[in-house]
Amino acid sequence: MITMTGLLVLAFPFVLLAFMLFMNRVEQPLTRVAVEREIEQFLDDANPEELDTFVREGTESALTRFRQRLSLRRLLPPGTRKRSR
């Protein structure tokens, strides 16, 4: 019984590591799809300043500004929001 417990204690970190590596492989395609959808939404809804940031600084900076604008829009009451179209 003690030998079995000792083997489980020694094997647990390796089993946990294998599980984490497996879950990373499962998660990678899911996060790639989420980023692609977010870029698609960005290209549809971005304002000219965000598109300029996209061209000058790259995807990550532009998406950060886009996310900030969307989070600020959610904080405003519905009557004070501007219609962009």
TIDRENMI-242407 format. One record per residue (C-alpha): z, y, x; residue number from 1; residue in one letter; chain. Coordinates in Angstrom, 1 decimal, decimal comma. Each point is the difference from the previous one (the first is absolute). Example, Ala and Ser with C-alpha at 12.3 -4.5 7.8 and 13.67 -1.06 7.14 Angstrom:
REM TIDRENMI-242407
<up->7,8&north->-4,5&east->12,3&num->1&residu->a&chaine->A>
<up->-0,7&north->3,4&east->1,4&num->2&residu->s&chaine->A>
END
This chain:
REM TIDRENMI-242407
<up->0,0&north->0,0&east->0,0&num->1&residu->m&chaine->A>
<up->0,9&north->2,4&east->2,8&num->2&residu->i&chaine->A>
<up->-3,3&north->-0,8&east->1,8&num->3&residu->t&chaine->A>
<up->-2,0&north->0,8&east->-3,2&num->4&residu->m&chaine->A>
<up->1,8&north->3,3&east->-0,4&num->5&residu->t&chaine->A>
<up->-0,7&north->0,9&east->3,6&num->6&residu->g&chaine->A>
<up->-3,7&north->-0,8&east->-0,3&num->7&residu->l&chaine->A>
<up->-0,2&north->2,1&east->-3,1&num->8&residu->l&chaine->A>
<up->1,7&north->2,9&east->1,8&num->9&residu->v&chaine->A>
<up->-2,4&north->-0,3&east->2,9&num->10&residu->l&chaine->A>
<up->-3,1&north->-0,4&east->-2,2&num->11&residu->a&chaine->A>
<up->0,7&north->2,8&east->-2,5&num->12&residu->f&chaine->A>
<up->-1,2&north->2,9&east->2,1&num->13&residu->p&chaine->A>
<up->-3,3&north->-1,8&east->0,7&num->14&residu->f&chaine->A>
<up->-0,5&north->-0,9&east->-3,6&num->15&residu->v&chaine->A>
<up->0,7&north->3,6&east->-1,0&num->16&residu->l&chaine->A>
<up->-2,4&north->1,3&east->2,7&num->17&residu->l&chaine->A>
<up->-2,8&north->-2,3&east->-1,3&num->18&residu->a&chaine->A>
<up->0,6&north->1,1&east->-3,6&num->19&residu->f&chaine->A>
<up->-0,2&north->3,7&east->1,1&num->20&residu->m&chaine->A>
<up->-3,3&north->-0,6&east->1,8&num->21&residu->l&chaine->A>
<up->-1,4&north->-1,8&east->-3,0&num->22&residu->f&chaine->A>
<up->1,1&north->2,8&east->-2,3&num->23&residu->m&chaine->A>
<up->-1,7&north->2,5&east->2,3&num->24&residu->n&chaine->A>
<up->-3,3&north->-1,8&east->-0,3&num->25&residu->r&chaine->A>
<up->0,4&north->0,0&east->-3,8&num->26&residu->v&chaine->A>
<up->0,9&north->3,7&east->-0,1&num->27&residu->e&chaine->A>
<up->-2,8&north->1,3&east->2,3&num->28&residu->q&chaine->A>
<up->-2,9&north->-0,4&east->-2,5&num->29&residu->p&chaine->A>
<up->2,1&north->1,5&east->-2,8&num->30&residu->l&chaine->A>
<up->0,9&north->3,2&east->2,0&num->31&residu->t&chaine->A>
<up->-3,7&north->0,4&east->1,1&num->32&residu->r&chaine->A>
<up->-1,1&north->-0,1&east->-3,6&num->33&residu->v&chaine->A>
<up->2,7&north->2,6&east->-1,0&num->34&residu->a&chaine->A>
<up->-1,1&north->2,4&east->2,8&num->35&residu->v&chaine->A>
<up->-3,7&north->-0,4&east->-1,1&num->36&residu->e&chaine->A>
<up->0,9&north->0,9&east->-3,6&num->37&residu->r&chaine->A>
<up->2,1&north->3,0&east->1,2&num->38&residu->e&chaine->A>
<up->-3,0&north->1,2&east->2,1&num->39&residu->i&chaine->A>
<up->-2,3&north->-0,4&east->-3,0&num->40&residu->e&chaine->A>
<up->2,4&north->2,0&east->-2,2&num->41&residu->q&chaine->A>
<up->0,3&north->2,6&east->2,8&num->42&residu->f&chaine->A>
<up->-3,8&north->0,4&east->0,2&num->43&residu->l&chaine->A>
<up->-0,2&north->0,4&east->-3,8&num->44&residu->d&chaine->A>
<up->2,9&north->2,5&east->-0,4&num->45&residu->d&chaine->A>
<up->0,4&north->1,8&east->3,3&num->46&residu->a&chaine->A>
<up->-0,3&north->3,8&east->0,1&num->47&residu->n&chaine->A>
<up->-2,2&north->1,8&east->2,6&num->48&residu->p&chaine->A>
<up->2,9&north->0,6&east->2,4&num->49&residu->e&chaine->A>
<up->0,9&north->-3,7&east->0,0&num->50&residu->e&chaine->A>
<up->-3,6&north->-1,0&east->0,6&num->51&residu->l&chaine->A>
<up->-0,1&north->2,5&east->2,9&num->52&residu->d&chaine->A>
<up->3,1&north->-1,6&east->1,4&num->53&residu->t&chaine->A>
<up->-1,6&north->-3,4&east->-0,4&num->54&residu->f&chaine->A>
<up->-3,0&north->1,1&east->2,0&num->55&residu->v&chaine->A>
<up->2,0&north->1,8&east->2,7&num->56&residu->r&chaine->A>
<up->3,1&north->-2,1&east->0,5&num->57&residu->e&chaine->A>
<up->-0,8&north->-3,4&east->-1,5&num->58&residu->g&chaine->A>
<up->1,1&north->-2,3&east->-2,8&num->59&residu->t&chaine->A>
<up->3,7&north->-0,1&east->0,6&num->60&residu->e&chaine->A>
<up->0,6&north->3,8&east->0,0&num->61&residu->s&chaine->A>
<up->-2,2&north->0,5&east->-3,0&num->62&residu->a&chaine->A>
<up->1,7&north->-2,8&east->-2,0&num->63&residu->l&chaine->A>
<up->3,4&north->1,5&east->0,9&num->64&residu->t&chaine->A>
<up->-1,0&north->3,4&east->-1,4&num->65&residu->r&chaine->A>
<up->-1,5&north->-1,6&east->-3,1&num->66&residu->f&chaine->A>
<up->3,2&north->-2,0&east->-0,6&num->67&residu->r&chaine->A>
<up->2,1&north->3,2&east->0,4&num->68&residu->q&chaine->A>
<up->-2,1&north->1,8&east->-2,5&num->69&residu->r&chaine->A>
<up->0,2&north->-2,9&east->-2,5&num->70&residu->l&chaine->A>
<up->3,8&north->-0,2&east->0,4&num->71&residu->s&chaine->A>
<up->0,3&north->3,8&east->-0,6&num->72&residu->l&chaine->A>
<up->-2,2&north->-0,2&east->-3,1&num->73&residu->r&chaine->A>
<up->2,4&north->-2,6&east->-1,4&num->74&residu->r&chaine->A>
<up->3,0&north->2,3&east->0,4&num->75&residu->l&chaine->A>
<up->-1,6&north->2,8&east->-1,9&num->76&residu->l&chaine->A>
<up->0,5&north->0,2&east->-3,8&num->77&residu->p&chaine->A>
<up->-3,2&north->-1,0&east->-1,9&num->78&residu->p&chaine->A>
<up->-0,7&north->3,5&east->-1,3&num->79&residu->g&chaine->A>
<up->-0,2&north->1,6&east->3,4&num->80&residu->t&chaine->A>
<up->-2,5&north->-2,3&east->1,6&num->81&residu->r&chaine->A>
<up->-3,5&north->1,3&east->0,7&num->82&residu->k&chaine->A>
<up->-3,0&north->-1,9&east->-1,1&num->83&residu->r&chaine->A>
<up->-2,2&north->-0,8&east->3,0&num->84&residu->s&chaine->A>
<up->-3,1&north->-0,8&east->-2,0&num->85&residu->r&chaine->A>
END
